[in-house]
Amino acid sequence: MTDTDKLQDLLLIDLKTLIQHLDKYEVKFWSDYFQKISKLIDNGDIRGLDSLTNMRGGMGSFTDLVICKINSHAIEEKKEDFANSELMRLGELVFKSADKLKRLIK
């Protein structure tokens, strides 16, 4: 197994964990989006990595997401801080793995 294969597998695991977190709080739009990206990456399609790179900034980007009751997510207010801390942690894992993989491929 090559370093590229190992990193791709790690990224897919990180994506799966992030998707599960989003699903737990019924954040359907982003869960569906990351599932599509995961399928692209699993098929070796570079567009999946490009999509991850492009979603970091700007209005309405993934980094603007806040899991909270006010946004109609399935969460109790007292759990919002943890859910959002975990969201940021998982998002960073995905983005870092994607950056590493992209550097290896190009």
C-alpha positions as semicolon CSV with decimal commas, in nm:
position;residue;x (nm);y (nm);z (nm)
1;M;0,000;0,000;0,000
2;T;0,145;0,337;-0,101
3;D;0,156;0,653;0,111
4;T;-0,109;0,800;-0,118
5;D;-0,339;0,502;-0,058
6;K;-0,288;0,524;0,318
7;L;-0,363;0,895;0,321
8;Q;-0,670;0,847;0,103
9;D;-0,797;0,579;0,344
10;L;-0,736;0,812;0,640
11;L;-0,923;1,094;0,468
12;L;-1,217;0,864;0,396
13;I;-1,227;0,761;0,763
14;D;-1,215;1,126;0,872
15;L;-1,495;1,210;0,628
16;K;-1,708;0,921;0,756
17;T;-1,666;1,044;1,114
18;L;-1,757;1,400;1,014
19;I;-2,063;1,278;0,823
20;Q;-2,178;1,077;1,126
21;H;-2,143;1,386;1,343
22;L;-2,348;1,592;1,099
23;D;-2,610;1,319;1,073
24;K;-2,639;1,302;1,452
25;Y;-2,764;1,662;1,455
26;E;-2,958;1,635;1,128
27;V;-2,737;1,874;0,931
28;K;-2,854;1,719;0,605
29;F;-2,714;1,965;0,349
30;W;-2,355;1,933;0,468
31;S;-2,383;1,561;0,536
32;D;-2,502;1,500;0,180
33;Y;-2,230;1,727;0,041
34;F;-1,952;1,545;0,228
35;Q;-2,096;1,209;0,121
36;K;-2,067;1,315;-0,244
37;I;-1,710;1,430;-0,186
38;S;-1,628;1,102;-0,011
39;K;-1,753;0,904;-0,311
40;L;-1,541;1,115;-0,548
41;I;-1,229;1,063;-0,337
42;D;-1,298;0,692;-0,299
43;N;-1,310;0,671;-0,679
44;G;-0,979;0,859;-0,711
45;D;-1,145;1,170;-0,855
46;I;-0,938;1,483;-0,781
47;R;-1,255;1,695;-0,789
48;G;-1,333;1,567;-0,439
49;L;-1,012;1,719;-0,304
50;D;-1,074;2,040;-0,498
51;S;-1,422;2,065;-0,345
52;L;-1,276;2,036;0,005
53;T;-1,024;2,308;-0,071
54;N;-1,293;2,542;-0,204
55;M;-1,538;2,510;0,086
56;R;-1,327;2,682;0,351
57;G;-1,406;3,048;0,300
58;G;-1,674;3,289;0,198
59;M;-2,032;3,339;0,301
60;G;-2,225;3,019;0,350
61;S;-1,912;2,805;0,360
62;F;-1,872;2,505;0,585
63;T;-1,668;2,714;0,830
64;D;-1,980;2,930;0,888
65;L;-2,182;2,631;1,008
66;V;-2,305;2,645;1,367
67;I;-2,495;2,350;1,506
68;C;-2,768;2,489;1,729
69;K;-3,135;2,462;1,810
70;I;-3,202;2,806;1,655
71;N;-3,077;2,671;1,320
72;S;-3,332;2,386;1,348
73;H;-3,074;2,120;1,425
74;A;-3,166;1,824;1,643
75;I;-2,974;1,929;1,955
76;E;-3,032;2,041;2,311
77;E;-2,895;2,388;2,386
78;K;-2,668;2,257;2,661
79;K;-2,490;2,030;2,409
80;E;-2,427;2,299;2,144
81;D;-2,078;2,397;2,265
82;F;-1,952;2,040;2,253
83;A;-2,116;1,969;1,916
84;N;-1,955;2,277;1,759
85;S;-1,613;2,211;1,913
86;E;-1,626;1,860;1,774
87;L;-1,745;1,993;1,438
88;M;-1,444;2,224;1,417
89;R;-1,206;1,945;1,522
90;L;-1,343;1,699;1,268
91;G;-1,350;1,961;0,993
92;E;-0,984;2,044;1,056
93;L;-0,891;1,675;1,042
94;V;-1,062;1,642;0,705
95;F;-0,905;1,958;0,565
96;K;-0,554;1,866;0,685
97;S;-0,578;1,514;0,544
98;A;-0,707;1,654;0,215
99;D;-0,421;1,905;0,196
100;K;-0,162;1,633;0,256
101;L;-0,320;1,405;-0,003
102;K;-0,342;1,684;-0,258
103;R;0,029;1,763;-0,214
104;L;0,119;1,398;-0,266
105;I;-0,088;1,367;-0,581
106;K;0,026;1,686;-0,752
